[in-house]
């Protein structure tokens, strides 16, 4: 069931095995072995894949049909931490101005 779910997620997200290998630091050969030999991943790799696809490990392993609500906790970069610290020191009005400025830069 694991390979079926993984292939479905690859198709749904238009992702390649190589992209997963790069994003999760799982060797491409390991991923290929799962498909070619039917071998199963170790627990740490299941967690990495579940985090990458934002699904539960139970869903990925076929123990549940519910994708589940997955909250991924990613560490902030140094720049993000600095921006957040500065933002937290701002007044409400300054925060609104900054938000408007940031939206203008992105859009």
C-alpha positions, 0 to 999 in steps of 0.5 A, a space after each residue: 500500500 505504501 508504494 501505491 500511496 506514494 505514487 498517487 502523491 507523486 502524480 497528484 503533486 506532479 513531483 518526480 522521485 528526484 525532486 523528493 530525493 533533493 527536498 527530503 535528503 533521501 537518496 534517490 537510489 533508496 526511493 527507487 528501491 522502494 518502487 523496484 524491490 518493494 522494500 519499505 522505508 524506515 520510520 524516519 524516512 516515512 516521517 520525512 515523506 509525510 512532512 513533504 507531502 503534508 499527509 499523515 504517516 498512517 495515510 502514507 502507510 495505508 493504515 488510514 484513508 484520512 489524509 489527516 491534518 498535518 502541522 509541520 514545524 519548520 525552523 525559521 531562518 536567521 533572517 526570518 527570526 530577525 524580521 519576526 523580532 522586529 515585527 513584534 516590537 512594532 506598533 499596530 499601525 506600523 505592522 499594518 504599514 509593513 504588511 501593506 508594503 510587503 504585499 505591494 512588493 510581492 504582488 
